[in-house]
Amino acid sequence: MQSNQPLAPPQLPDWLRAELPFQRRLERIGDYRIHLIDEGSGPAVLLQHGNPTWCFLWRKVVPILVEGGVRVIAPDLVGLGLSDKPRDLAVHSLDLHGRLISELVSALGIAELTIVGQDWGGPIAGSVASLQPGVVTGAVFANTSMRAPARPPRITPFHRFSHLPVLSTFAFRVLNFPIPVLQFVQGDRSSIGRTERRAYRYPLRSFRDRVAPLALARMVPTSLDHPSVKSLRKVDSWARSFAGPVRLVWGTSDPVLGRALGGMRKLFPGAEVTETSAGHFPQEEVPVELAEAILDVVRRSRAG
């Protein structure tokens, strides 16, 4: 897909612009406009967030990477951040998000790419790799799960709650869940304070825009015939065959995906693992360790 003339990104209030002082743009991909950070020059690195965050999550990592000589691409998933927000729950699927980010990579003319993913960003970045295996040369993953289930999956209380009728809709749509409680999945709860919660709330301040957090929570497989399983099998297959350098940077205090490290080790048995005391969002607690792992993978993939 050929890139259109870049669109002007949405304006930010002064307090948020000071927190996110990077080059931003919009790209029209299919039916949607995708907002992204596009900062720096050199080898390209895709930083993919998950649920319910946006590119703001990477703000501490981006300057270190740019200083290290790379081009940072950090898109907001459709439905989150400053990207377009469809209002139909059924729109959201792992297949859709993977295809949109893959098409974005193509639209930006990127021929070689290091992928980085956390939370749903892991499977989505893995989907990009499965669609463009010749483009992805290295990978870093943090607090995510990418294995396709071989038996009925164990459901966390969070994801069980997301399927409760009425109550989950009220919590996600009216109370803007889980934004008000993000600090409780951190090793250091002060890492997501008032400013951070305000920033994560900003793109979802309107009731009508709060569809994606619930939809992405429901994208987690609850059975072997769940729609996400087919897409996860493609990601799983790519991961097991990938021969490039891989690093895993893990927050072991994460109550959501901390235990998923074992499964990721099985997918990437040769990966170097950095274990930290961070929680679900290592970007907020250990950005230096994460950035150093990314730069290491970039160097190794280019040397190879």
Secondary structure, DSSP 8 states (H G I E B T S, - for coil): ----S-B------HHHHHH--S-EEEEEETTEEEEEEEE--SSEEEEE--SS--GGGGTTTHHHHHHTT-EEEEE--TTSTTS---S-GGG--HHHHHHHHHHHHHHTT-SSEEEEEETTHHHHHHHHHHH-TTTEEEEEEES------SS-----HHHHHTTSTTHHHIIIIIS-TTGGGGGGGSSSGGGS-HHHHHHHHGGG-SGGG--HHHHHHHTS-SSTTSHHHHHHHHHHHHHHH--S-EEEEEETT-TTTGGGHHHHHHH-TT-EEEEES--S-HHHH-HHHHHHHHHHHHHHHHH-
